[in-house]
């Protein structure tokens, strides 16, 4: 996987400052995200995924009506996943340099969302923790049809959509974890992604 130089993430930092989110189509070469997709599919076949939950720690709830699908945390033992985590380290360093966010770590999970499943409107920062600062999503879907649904929608404080984005492979999205309600719409096809969070010390 190609490593992006720190300076290449400058436009993302500017967009986060100006808009609260940044969208980077083709942020990762196809060979990179296809490798991630293949690894995720193998992990799903090996029963490494578990039902996606809502909440944090002991408060996690499995509520498929709110959040469907399954997830698998990325680990150093996963070759493609480890390369992705190293790639995202460049983002962390760049955002700290440009925005002084104090980001300390990044954690992420593969996500598989079957046909018809969705993730209702929510925010990523937990009620009893301010650790999550910047959220990240990269999509791993090949040739996504424009009418298949599955869009990521970011809302403003008045519940008006600020961004509606199709889950096309290689697109990386960053947004502020606090104060950014968002949802993932239902789709007519299963979809794959990685969701992650840049964190400060809790």
C-alpha positions in Angstrom: 0.0 0.0 0.0 1.3 3.4 -1.0 2.2 5.6 2.0 0.9 9.1 1.6 3.3 11.9 2.7 2.2 14.0 5.6 2.0 17.1 3.5 -0.6 15.4 1.2 -3.2 15.6 4.0 -3.1 19.4 4.2 -6.3 19.9 2.3 -8.1 17.5 4.6 -7.0 19.6 7.6 -8.3 22.7 5.9 -11.6 21.1 5.1 -12.0 19.9 8.7 -11.4 23.4 9.9 -13.8 25.1 7.4 -16.6 22.5 7.1 -16.2 20.0 9.9 -15.6 17.2 7.4 -13.3 16.3 4.5 -14.1 14.0 1.5 -11.2 12.5 -0.5 -12.2 10.4 -3.5 -9.5 7.9 -4.6 -7.6 8.6 -1.5 -6.2 5.0 -1.6 -5.1 3.2 -4.8 -7.5 0.5 -5.9 -5.0 -2.3 -5.2 -4.8 -1.1 -1.6 -8.6 -1.1 -0.8 -9.2 -4.2 -2.8 -6.6 -5.9 -0.6 -8.5 -4.7 2.5 -11.8 -5.9 1.0 -10.3 -9.4 0.4 -8.9 -9.6 3.9 -12.3 -8.5 5.4 -14.1 -11.2 3.3 -11.8 -13.9 4.5 -12.2 -12.8 8.1 -16.0 -12.9 7.7 -15.8 -16.4 6.3 -13.6 -17.4 9.3 -16.3 -16.1 11.7 -14.0 -13.3 13.0 -16.8 -10.8 12.8 -19.4 -10.1 15.5 -22.7 -8.3 15.5 -22.3 -4.6 15.4 -23.3 -2.8 18.6 -24.4 0.6 19.9 -22.6 2.2 22.9 -19.3 1.7 24.6 -17.7 -0.9 26.8 -20.1 -2.6 29.2 -22.9 -0.4 27.8 -22.7 -1.8 24.3 -26.2 -3.0 23.1 -26.9 -5.2 20.1 -29.9 -3.4 18.4 -30.2 -4.5 14.8 -33.1 -2.0 14.2 -30.6 0.8 14.9 -27.4 -0.7 13.6 -27.3 -3.7 11.4 -24.3 -5.7 10.1 -21.2 -7.0 11.8 -17.7 -5.7 12.6 -14.1 -7.0 13.2 -11.5 -4.8 14.9 -8.2 -4.4 13.0 -5.3 -6.2 14.6 -1.5 -6.1 13.9 -1.7 -9.7 12.8 -3.8 -8.7 9.8 -1.4 -7.9 6.9 -3.7 -5.6 5.0 -5.2 -4.1 8.1 -1.8 -3.4 9.6 -0.7 -1.6 6.4 -3.9 0.4 6.6 -3.2 1.4 10.2 0.3 2.5 9.2 -1.1 4.6 6.3 -3.5 6.3 8.7 -0.7 7.2 11.0 0.3 9.7 8.4 -3.1 11.3 8.7 -2.8 11.4 12.5 0.6 13.1 12.4 -0.6 15.6 9.8 -3.7 16.6 11.6 -1.8 17.1 14.8 0.8 19.2 13.0 -1.8 21.4 11.3 -4.6 21.5 13.8 -3.0 20.8 17.2 -5.6 18.2 18.0 -3.5 16.1 20.4 -4.5 12.9 18.6 -2.8 10.0 20.4 -4.1 6.8 18.8 -6.2 5.5 16.0 -8.4 2.4 16.2 -10.6 0.9 13.4 -12.8 -2.0 12.5 -13.9 -3.7 9.3 -17.6 -3.3 8.8 -19.9 -5.5 6.7 -23.5 -4.2 6.2 -25.8 -6.7 4.5 -28.5 -5.7 2.0 -31.3 -3.8 3.7 -29.4 -3.0 6.9 -28.6 0.6 8.1 -27.1 2.5 10.9 -29.5 5.2 12.3 -28.5 8.7 13.1 -25.9 9.0 15.8 -22.7 10.8 16.9 -19.4 9.0 17.4 -18.3 10.7 20.6 -19.6 8.8 23.6 -21.5 10.5 26.4 -19.0 9.7 29.1 -15.8 10.1 27.1 -14.3 12.9 25.0 -11.6 10.6 23.6 -12.9 10.4 20.1 -12.0 13.5 18.2 -11.9 12.8 14.4 -13.9 9.9 12.8 -12.8 8.2 9.6 -14.5 6.0 7.1 -13.0 4.4 4.0 -15.2 2.4 1.5 -14.3 -0.9 0.0 -17.0 -1.3 -2.6 -16.4 -2.0 -6.3 -18.5 -0.4 -9.0 -21.2 0.9 -6.7 -24.4 1.7 -8.6 -25.7 5.3 -8.2 -29.2 3.9 -7.3 -28.0 1.3 -4.8 -28.4 3.5 -1.7 -26.1 3.0 1.3 -25.2 6.7 1.4 -23.4 8.3 4.3 -25.4 11.4 5.4 -24.0 14.1 7.7 -26.4 16.4 9.4 -26.2 19.9 10.9 -27.5 21.0 14.3 -30.9 21.5 12.7 -31.1 18.0 11.3 -30.6 19.3 7.7 -28.2 17.2 5.5 -24.8 18.7 5.1 -23.3 15.9 3.0 -24.8 12.9 1.2 -22.1 10.5 -0.1 -22.2 7.2 -2.0 -20.0 4.5 -0.5 -17.6 4.1 -3.5 -14.4 2.2 -3.1 -11.3 4.2 -2.2 -13.2 7.2 -0.8 -11.9 8.4 2.6 -14.1 10.6 4.7 -13.0 12.4 7.9 -15.3 14.4 10.2 -15.3 15.7 13.7 -16.6 13.1 16.1 -18.4 15.6 18.4 -21.3 17.5 17.0 -21.6 15.6 13.7 -24.8 13.5 13.6 -24.7 11.0 10.8 -26.3 7.9 9.4 -25.7 5.1 6.9 -28.7 4.5 4.7 -30.1 1.2 3.6 -28.7 -0.3 0.4 -29.9 -2.8 -2.2 -26.4 -4.4 -2.1 -24.2 -5.6 0.8 -21.4 -3.1 1.5 -17.9 -3.0 3.0 -16.0 -0.3 4.8 -13.5 0.5 7.6 -14.7 2.8 10.3 -12.1 4.3 12.7 -11.5 7.0 15.3 -8.6 9.2 16.1 -8.5 9.5 19.8 -6.9 11.6 22.6 -6.1 10.1 26.0 -9.4 9.5 27.6 
